[in-house]
Amino acid sequence: MNSSPTKNKKYSLEYTIKSSPSILYEFLSTPSGLSQWFADRVDSYQNKFTFSWDNNGQKAKVLEQHENDLIRFQWDESNKEEYFEFKILITEITGDTILLITDFANPKEMKDTQRLWDSQVHELKKRLGGL
């Protein structure tokens, strides 16, 4: 990946999740939770995570973390202003748990990237028993 200024655009996706924030946070912030829906295998050491798909690993570091609220990762090979983030929100009126995903993607690949998130969050909902 080149280190020139990013051409990727920031975007956010919102999903209603039938789960308590504390249980959802475990699925977003621990290797055992993430390996159930996000990657085939996840390992971590200190604030570094290795995500593996089909034996291809990608490393990311945790930039920010607040228990039951937010975790922000940055891929090792991404530009320094790019990250992906899982934020847990509770709606005021209904009390629903919302997962807000923020990520960066090439505008030409935005629809495919969003479909991939949709598919992964569908798997997350299945694991949480919310489907």
WOVENHU-V923923 format. One record per residue. N is the residue number from 1. RES is the residue in one letter. PHI is phi in whole degrees, -180 to 180 (* if undefined). OMEGA is omega in whole degrees, -180 to 180 (999 if undefined). BURIAL is # if it has 24 or more other C-alpha atoms within 12 Angstrom, else .. Layout:
BEGIN
N_RES_PHI_OMEGA_BURIAL, N_RES_PHI_OMEGA_BURIAL
END
This chain:
BEGIN
1_M_*_-178_., 2_N_-84_-176_., 3_S_-103_176_., 4_S_-69_-180_., 5_P_-53_-174_., 6_T_-67_171_., 7_K_-103_-180_., 8_N_-75_179_., 9_K_-107_176_., 10_K_-79_176_., 11_Y_-147_178_., 12_S_-131_177_., 13_L_-127_-179_#, 14_E_-116_179_#, 15_Y_-134_173_#, 16_T_-83_-177_#, 17_I_-120_177_#, 18_K_-86_-177_#, 19_S_-165_172_#, 20_S_-76_178_#, 21_P_-56_-177_#, 22_S_-68_178_., 23_I_-69_178_#, 24_L_-58_-179_#, 25_Y_-59_177_#, 26_E_-60_180_#, 27_F_-73_-177_#, 28_L_-99_-168_#, 29_S_-127_-178_#, 30_T_-119_178_#, 31_P_-57_-179_#, 32_S_-67_178_., 33_G_-70_-179_#, 34_L_-65_-179_#, 35_S_-73_178_#, 36_Q_-84_-176_#, 37_W_-146_-171_#, 38_F_-97_-178_#, 39_A_-143_179_#, 40_D_-65_-180_., 41_R_-147_179_#, 42_V_-136_175_#, 43_D_-125_176_#, 44_S_-141_174_., 45_Y_-144_-174_., 46_Q_54_-178_., 47_N_-106_178_., 48_K_-111_177_#, 49_F_-116_171_#, 50_T_-115_180_#, 51_F_-104_-179_#, 52_S_-122_173_., 53_W_-129_179_., 54_D_48_179_., 55_N_66_173_., 56_N_-104_-176_., 57_G_-101_173_., 58_Q_-129_-179_#, 59_K_-101_177_#, 60_A_-142_175_#, 61_K_-109_177_#, 62_V_-83_179_#, 63_L_-88_-176_#, 64_E_-155_-178_., 65_Q_-154_176_., 66_H_-135_-174_., 67_E_-54_179_., 68_N_61_-176_#, 69_D_-135_-170_#, 70_L_-158_167_#, 71_I_-142_-178_#, 72_R_-122_-180_#, 73_F_-114_172_#, 74_Q_-134_177_#, 75_W_-64_179_#, 76_D_-57_-175_#, 77_E_-94_-178_., 78_S_-88_175_#, 79_N_-65_-171_., 80_K_-67_178_., 81_E_-89_-179_., 82_E_-100_180_#, 83_Y_-160_166_#, 84_F_-131_-169_#, 85_E_-138_172_#, 86_F_-113_178_#, 87_K_-122_-180_#, 88_I_-103_179_#, 89_L_-122_174_#, 90_I_-118_179_#, 91_T_-72_-177_., 92_E_-66_-172_., 93_I_-76_-174_., 94_T_-97_-177_., 95_G_75_179_., 96_D_-67_174_., 97_T_-91_-179_#, 98_I_-115_172_#, 99_L_-100_178_#, 100_L_-106_179_#, 101_I_-105_175_#, 102_T_-114_-177_#, 103_D_-151_178_#, 104_F_-126_178_#, 105_A_-152_172_#, 106_N_-63_-178_., 107_P_-53_180_., 108_K_-70_-178_., 109_E_-107_-173_., 110_M_-58_-178_., 111_K_-62_179_., 112_D_-64_-180_., 113_T_-64_179_#, 114_Q_-67_176_#, 115_R_-64_177_., 116_L_-63_176_., 117_W_-61_179_#, 118_D_-56_-179_., 119_S_-66_-179_., 120_Q_-68_179_#, 121_V_-68_174_#, 122_H_-59_178_., 123_E_-64_178_#, 124_L_-59_180_#, 125_K_-61_177_#, 126_K_-61_-178_., 127_R_-65_179_#, 128_L_-83_180_#, 129_G_79_-176_., 130_G_-98_179_., 131_L_-114_999_.
END
